[in-house]
Amino acid sequence: MRLTRHLDLKLSYACNNNCVHCVIADQRDATLAQGRRDFRTTAEVGRELAEAAARGVTLVTFTGGEPTIRRDLPALVRAAIALGMSVGIQTNGRLLSRPEVRGPLLGHSVRFVVAVHGPDAVIHDRITRAPGAFGQTMDAVRALVAAGEKVSGKVVISRYNAAVLDRIAGVLAEAGVARASFTFPHALGNAGRAFDEVVPRYAEVLPSLLAALDRMGEGGVTEAVPPCLLGRHAGRASEAAWRGTLSSEVRQLDQGPRDWTRDRRTEGKAKAAACAGCALDASCEGVWREYLEAFGGGEMRPVGPDAKR
């Protein structure tokens, strides 16, 4: 089985949304408070890409913050491609509704991972805290699909949208998006500051999440949702699907490179005592530690005769 080496490269912490679940809000605020730059220069990104390519990285995702606010993004995409990398852009899509921003990024086989957090402007704009964001984001999604680009949806789950994930899946599917990831929030940054307001219980999420996976078909996956809770959709847990095939490194602005595949499993997440002996243990990373600390592990549903119940 071939291992893909992936780089998540944060271009800046700046963003034209202010999402209630944003995990980098603390890092952004601390960086600015200390008078440090909250972005990488074009030259710095070029050096990062060249160094990564020399180490065998073949896939880079430009993240942030919001990558599309950078005027040099098309040049960065071309630089990565020239080094033999496939490119993804994780974006809220708002500026991609503008042809002059979208046009230079077309035709390069970029995977556009577009954040859609609500089925309508009422919910989406409340989550992004940016009036008009939903309309711009969906205009961008439809334009990218019409141009033949590769588009995936990125839905961060919260108390604001926990009951309407299936409706979001429907909006994406109607726009021509065949792939979507439904991601449980990591309680850092804004989500950590407003934990009770933002972070739902799994029990709140499961009915609409399972319906959303039904709606998306094979193109729907989850992140940070234990497979034991997914029933017949257990194979849709992306951590299990990527295990042994994808190795991800994250490069933030305020810390050294991190082996995110390892650190996510060993530092970011934990398992409940009840999970011991579960038949899904090898393919499950557990849940975010902050969730376990707040709610315990009573919701877990260990699978197999050796599991502790």
C-alpha positions as CSV (number, residue, x, y, z in Angstrom):
1,M,0.0,0.0,0.0
2,R,1.5,3.3,-1.1
3,L,1.9,6.0,1.5
4,T,1.1,9.6,0.4
5,R,3.1,12.3,2.2
6,H,0.9,15.3,2.8
7,L,1.7,18.9,3.9
8,D,-0.9,21.2,5.5
9,L,0.8,24.6,5.0
10,K,-0.8,27.5,6.8
11,L,-0.2,30.7,4.7
12,S,-1.5,33.1,7.3
13,Y,-3.9,33.4,10.2
14,A,-6.0,36.2,8.6
15,C,-9.5,35.4,7.5
16,N,-12.6,37.2,6.3
17,N,-14.8,35.0,8.5
18,N,-14.8,34.7,12.3
19,C,-16.3,31.2,12.8
20,V,-17.6,30.2,16.2
21,H,-15.6,27.0,15.9
22,C,-12.3,28.4,14.6
23,V,-9.4,26.4,16.2
24,I,-6.6,28.9,15.4
25,A,-8.2,32.0,17.0
26,D,-5.9,31.7,20.1
27,Q,-2.8,31.3,17.9
28,R,-3.8,34.2,15.7
29,D,-4.5,36.5,18.7
30,A,-1.2,35.5,20.5
31,T,0.8,36.1,17.4
32,L,-0.6,39.5,16.9
33,A,-0.3,40.4,20.6
34,Q,3.4,39.6,20.5
35,G,3.9,41.8,17.5
36,R,4.8,38.9,15.2
37,R,3.8,38.4,11.6
38,D,0.6,36.4,11.0
39,F,1.6,35.3,7.5
40,R,4.4,33.6,5.5
41,T,6.0,35.6,2.7
42,T,5.9,34.4,-0.9
43,A,9.6,33.5,-0.6
44,E,9.1,31.6,2.6
45,V,6.3,29.6,1.1
46,G,8.5,28.8,-1.8
47,R,11.2,27.5,0.4
48,E,8.8,25.4,2.4
49,L,7.5,23.8,-0.7
50,A,10.9,23.1,-2.1
51,E,12.0,21.6,1.2
52,A,8.9,19.4,1.4
53,A,9.2,18.2,-2.1
54,A,12.8,17.2,-1.4
55,R,11.5,15.1,1.5
56,G,9.0,13.2,-0.8
57,V,5.9,15.2,-0.1
58,T,3.5,14.9,-3.1
59,L,0.4,16.6,-1.8
60,V,0.1,20.0,-0.3
61,T,-3.0,21.7,1.1
62,F,-2.9,25.5,1.4
63,T,-4.8,26.4,4.5
64,G,-5.1,29.4,6.9
65,G,-6.8,31.5,7.9
66,E,-8.2,32.0,4.5
67,P,-5.8,31.3,1.6
68,T,-7.8,33.1,-1.1
69,I,-7.2,36.5,0.5
70,R,-3.6,36.3,-0.8
71,R,-2.9,37.7,-4.2
72,D,0.0,35.4,-4.7
73,L,-2.1,32.2,-4.3
74,P,-2.1,31.4,-8.0
75,A,1.7,31.7,-8.1
76,L,2.0,29.4,-5.1
77,V,-0.2,26.8,-6.7
78,R,1.9,26.9,-9.8
79,A,5.1,26.6,-7.8
80,A,3.8,23.5,-6.0
81,I,2.7,21.9,-9.2
82,A,6.1,22.6,-10.8
83,L,7.7,20.7,-7.9
84,G,5.5,17.7,-8.7
85,M,2.9,18.2,-6.0
86,S,-0.9,17.8,-6.2
87,V,-2.6,20.8,-4.6
88,G,-5.6,21.4,-2.4
89,I,-7.0,24.7,-1.1
90,Q,-9.1,24.7,2.0
91,T,-11.2,27.8,1.8
92,N,-14.5,29.5,2.8
93,G,-15.0,30.2,-0.9
94,R,-16.2,33.7,-0.5
95,L,-13.7,35.4,-2.7
96,L,-13.9,32.6,-5.2
97,S,-17.3,33.9,-6.1
98,R,-15.4,36.7,-7.9
99,P,-14.3,35.7,-11.4
100,E,-11.1,37.7,-11.2
101,V,-10.0,35.7,-8.1
102,R,-11.4,32.3,-9.2
103,G,-10.1,32.4,-12.8
104,P,-6.3,32.2,-12.2
105,L,-6.9,29.1,-10.0
106,L,-8.8,27.1,-12.6
107,G,-7.4,24.4,-14.8
108,H,-4.7,23.2,-12.4
109,S,-6.4,20.1,-11.0
110,V,-6.7,21.8,-7.6
111,R,-9.0,20.2,-5.0
112,F,-11.1,23.0,-3.6
113,V,-12.2,22.1,-0.1
114,V,-15.0,24.6,0.6
115,A,-16.4,25.2,4.1
116,V,-20.2,25.1,4.1
117,H,-21.6,25.1,7.7
118,G,-25.3,25.6,7.1
119,P,-28.0,24.8,4.7
120,D,-29.0,28.5,4.4
121,A,-27.8,32.0,5.2
122,V,-29.5,32.1,8.6
123,I,-27.4,29.2,10.0
124,H,-24.2,29.5,7.9
125,D,-23.8,33.2,8.5
126,R,-24.5,32.9,12.2
127,I,-21.7,30.3,12.4
128,T,-19.2,32.3,10.3
129,R,-20.3,35.6,11.9
130,A,-20.1,37.2,8.4
131,P,-23.3,38.5,6.9
132,G,-23.6,37.5,3.2
133,A,-21.1,34.7,3.5
134,F,-23.5,31.9,2.6
135,G,-24.5,33.4,-0.7
136,Q,-20.9,34.1,-1.7
137,T,-19.7,30.6,-0.7
138,M,-22.5,28.9,-2.6
139,D,-22.0,31.1,-5.7
140,A,-18.3,30.0,-5.6
141,V,-19.2,26.3,-5.2
142,R,-21.6,26.4,-8.2
143,A,-19.1,28.3,-10.3
144,L,-16.3,25.8,-9.5
145,V,-18.5,22.8,-10.3
146,A,-19.6,24.4,-13.6
147,A,-16.0,25.0,-14.5
148,G,-15.3,21.3,-14.0
149,E,-13.1,21.7,-10.9
150,K,-12.8,19.2,-8.1
151,V,-14.9,20.4,-5.2
152,S,-15.4,18.9,-1.7
153,G,-17.5,20.2,1.1
154,K,-16.1,20.7,4.6
155,V,-18.8,20.9,7.3
156,V,-17.7,21.6,10.9
157,I,-20.3,20.3,13.2
158,S,-21.5,22.5,16.1
159,R,-24.6,23.1,18.2
160,Y,-25.7,25.6,15.6
161,N,-26.0,23.0,12.8
162,A,-26.1,19.6,14.6
163,A,-29.7,19.0,13.7
164,V,-29.4,20.0,10.0
165,L,-26.4,18.1,8.7
166,D,-28.6,16.2,6.3
167,R,-29.9,19.4,4.9
168,I,-26.4,20.7,4.4
169,A,-25.6,17.5,2.5
170,G,-28.6,18.1,0.4
171,V,-27.5,21.6,-0.5
172,L,-24.1,20.4,-1.4
173,A,-25.4,17.5,-3.6
174,E,-27.8,19.8,-5.4
175,A,-24.9,22.1,-6.2
176,G,-23.0,19.2,-7.8
177,V,-20.7,18.4,-4.9
178,A,-20.2,14.6,-4.5
179,R,-17.7,14.6,-1.6
180,A,-18.1,16.1,1.9
181,S,-16.4,15.7,5.2
182,F,-18.4,16.2,8.4
183,T,-15.9,17.2,11.1
184,F,-16.5,17.2,14.8
185,P,-15.2,20.4,16.4
186,H,-11.8,20.5,18.2
187,A,-12.4,22.6,21.3
188,L,-9.5,25.0,20.8
189,G,-9.6,28.7,19.8
190,N,-13.1,30.1,19.5
191,A,-14.6,26.6,20.2
192,G,-12.7,26.3,23.4
193,R,-13.7,29.8,24.6
194,A,-17.4,29.1,24.0
195,F,-17.3,25.3,24.6
196,D,-20.9,25.0,26.0
197,E,-22.3,27.1,23.1
198,V,-20.4,25.4,20.3
199,V,-19.5,21.8,21.1
200,P,-22.5,19.4,20.9
201,R,-22.8,15.9,22.4
202,Y,-22.5,13.0,19.9
203,A,-26.0,12.0,20.7
204,E,-27.3,15.4,19.4
205,V,-25.4,15.0,16.2
206,L,-25.9,11.3,15.2
207,P,-29.4,11.4,13.7
208,S,-28.7,14.1,11.2
209,L,-25.1,13.0,10.7
210,L,-26.2,9.5,9.7
211,A,-28.8,10.9,7.4
212,A,-26.2,13.2,5.9
213,L,-23.9,10.2,5.2
214,D,-26.9,8.4,3.5
215,R,-27.5,11.5,1.4
216,M,-23.9,11.8,0.3
217,G,-23.4,8.1,-0.4
218,E,-19.8,6.9,-0.7
219,G,-18.6,10.6,-0.9
220,G,-19.5,11.3,2.7
221,V,-16.9,10.9,5.4
222,T,-16.5,11.9,9.0
223,E,-13.6,13.3,11.1
224,A,-13.2,12.9,14.9
225,V,-16.4,10.8,15.2
226,P,-15.7,7.4,16.7
227,P,-16.6,4.6,14.3
228,C,-18.4,2.7,17.0
229,L,-21.1,5.4,16.8
230,L,-21.5,5.2,13.1
231,G,-23.1,1.8,12.8
232,R,-23.2,0.6,9.2
233,H,-21.3,3.8,8.3
234,A,-18.2,2.9,10.5
235,G,-16.1,2.6,7.3
236,R,-16.8,6.3,6.6
237,A,-14.6,7.4,9.5
238,S,-11.8,9.1,7.5
239,E,-9.1,8.3,10.2
240,A,-9.6,4.6,9.4
241,A,-9.8,5.1,5.7
242,W,-6.5,7.1,5.7
243,R,-4.7,4.9,8.1
244,G,-1.5,3.6,6.5
245,T,-2.1,5.5,3.3
246,L,-1.7,9.2,4.3
247,S,0.9,10.8,6.5
248,S,0.2,14.5,7.3
249,E,2.5,17.1,8.5
250,V,1.2,20.5,9.7
251,R,3.2,23.7,9.5
252,Q,1.7,26.4,11.6
253,L,3.2,29.9,11.9
254,D,3.9,29.9,15.6
255,Q,5.4,26.4,16.1
256,G,7.7,23.9,14.4
257,P,6.6,21.3,12.0
258,R,4.2,18.7,13.5
259,D,3.6,15.1,12.5
260,W,-0.1,15.6,12.6
261,T,-0.9,11.9,11.9
262,R,1.0,10.9,15.0
263,D,0.2,13.9,17.2
264,R,-3.5,13.9,16.5
265,R,-3.6,10.3,17.7
266,T,-1.2,10.5,20.7
267,E,-1.7,14.1,21.9
268,G,-5.0,15.4,20.5
269,K,-7.2,12.5,21.2
270,A,-7.9,9.9,23.9
271,K,-10.0,6.9,24.5
272,A,-12.4,6.0,27.2
273,A,-11.8,3.1,29.6
274,A,-14.8,1.4,28.0
275,C,-13.0,1.3,24.7
276,A,-10.5,-1.4,25.8
277,G,-11.0,-4.5,23.8
278,C,-13.2,-2.9,21.2
279,A,-12.9,-4.7,17.8
280,L,-12.5,-1.2,16.2
281,D,-9.6,-0.2,18.4
282,A,-6.9,-0.5,15.8
283,S,-8.8,1.8,13.3
284,C,-10.1,4.3,15.9
285,E,-8.2,7.3,17.2
286,G,-10.7,8.0,20.0
287,V,-12.2,11.5,20.6
288,W,-10.7,14.9,21.2
289,R,-9.3,15.0,24.8
290,E,-11.3,18.1,25.6
291,Y,-14.5,16.3,24.8
292,L,-13.6,13.3,27.0
293,E,-12.7,15.6,29.8
294,A,-16.0,17.5,29.6
295,F,-18.4,14.6,29.0
296,G,-16.6,11.4,29.8
297,G,-16.8,8.3,27.7
298,G,-20.3,7.0,28.5
299,E,-21.5,7.5,24.9
300,M,-19.0,5.1,23.4
301,R,-20.4,1.8,22.1
302,P,-17.5,-0.7,22.1
303,V,-17.8,-3.4,19.5
304,G,-17.0,-7.1,20.1
305,P,-17.2,-9.7,22.9
306,D,-14.0,-8.5,24.6
307,A,-15.1,-4.9,25.0
308,K,-15.6,-3.5,28.5
309,R,-19.2,-2.5,28.9
